[in-house]
Amino acid sequence: MSAAEGAVAASDDDALYVLTAALLTPAQFPSVLGDDYPAACAALRLEPYAEGYGLVLGQDGTGARWTVVVDDVSLVAVAIASWDCGMEYDLSPDERSVVSALPGWPLAVATAAPGIPAPHDPAPEEGSPAPLAPPDGNAWGPAQRRLGADMVALQWNEWRARMGDEGAGSTAGTEAGDGGGTTTETGAEVGGGVGEGEGGNEGGNEGGGASEVTGSDPYEGVRRALKELGEYVAEAPPVGRVRSSFAGGEARMLRADGPGWSLVARTDDMAFVLLDDEPHEVLPVTRGPKLPALLESLDAMAVRPS
């Protein structure tokens, strides 16, 4: 994406050269920031207002990285939609819409504004917060786990094809509510790398194949995640823990997170779970007799993009 010169300040050094943007709303937020909307807002020292925010990532005239938070969510949404369609859009938020300007970027951005110094963190000022930074692509933890789940959702057809017809049966992974059903093949690997921002928050794919059997049972974590998802249905979790988006036809794509786990599922198909305790592993959950009802209940209580 080419940089769009969107001035949100008067002087050349203070003007923001916009590189990309993201939404921070209950139904759509960079999952790298947290398991739910309040956690994502807290990571940026923001109040979790229901209307949400727009995040504008860019460089000032000295090349310093800045994340500008604005309350004009519609403007940022239009810009993202235009860029996704390959159209140019000059995202220039009004100064009156600026909520805060935070040093650094929480997401990895592959582009840079032309004609100014290379991206770098601004010089620290006394009392200012540490610059935001994307997670380490060589590590594995909650942020990388959530980004990996985002990647599976974005590339659902590719990941689903690896399962073949097994996803409808009971030979791979475990069924929802199943007390057993583990296998030695725990699914494909997902990389720990981080891609380019919202419209690009992806972990790199290290390829498929079965993981080595280590003696531990990764599906203990899967069963725990499914149990906690059932508890979400009984008692609503913090907003944004379960999100629903269009997946084609009448199906919905579900993304859910919890302590140490992330789930991706289609309401008309199977599910995949990623765990903090199983680095880079994507663990399949077969359709079985119990998963459809769980997914239907989760979709009914999930937040959806407006």
Number of C-alpha atoms within 10 A of each C-alpha: 13 13 19 19 19 19 20 21 15 10 11 12 14 15 18 31 28 26 22 28 24 23 22 25 25 26 22 21 23 25 27 24 24 21 26 24 26 21 20 23 21 13 14 16 12 16 13 18 14 12 11 22 28 26 28 26 26 29 31 24 17 17 22 21 26 27 26 24 25 24 21 19 19 12 15 23 16 13 20 21 13 14 18 12 9 10 10 14 16 14 23 19 22 15 12 10 16 18 15 15 14 21 24 24 23 22 25 20 21 12 14 21 21 13 8 15 14 13 19 15 17 18 9 11 8 6 6 9 13 13 17 18 14 19 21 14 16 10 13 20 18 24 23 29 32 32 29 33 29 23 23 25 22 16 12 17 10 11 19 18 11 14 16 9 11 17 22 16 16 16 14 23 28 25 27 25 17 17 11 12 14 20 15 15 15 23 23 20 22 25 23 25 21 25 20 16 22 21 15 17 23 27 24 17 16 13 9 14 12 12 15 9 12 8 7 8 14 21 24 13 19 28 20 14 24 21 13 17 24 17 12 20 18 11 9 14 17 14 20 26 25 28 24 25 18 13 15 9 7 8 14 20 22 25 26 24 27 20 11 18 24 27 29 28 25 24 24 17 19 24 27 25 28 31 28 19 15 21 17 25 24 27 25 29 31 25 24 18 15 13 23 18 12 18 24 16 17 24 22 12 16 23 20 17 11 6
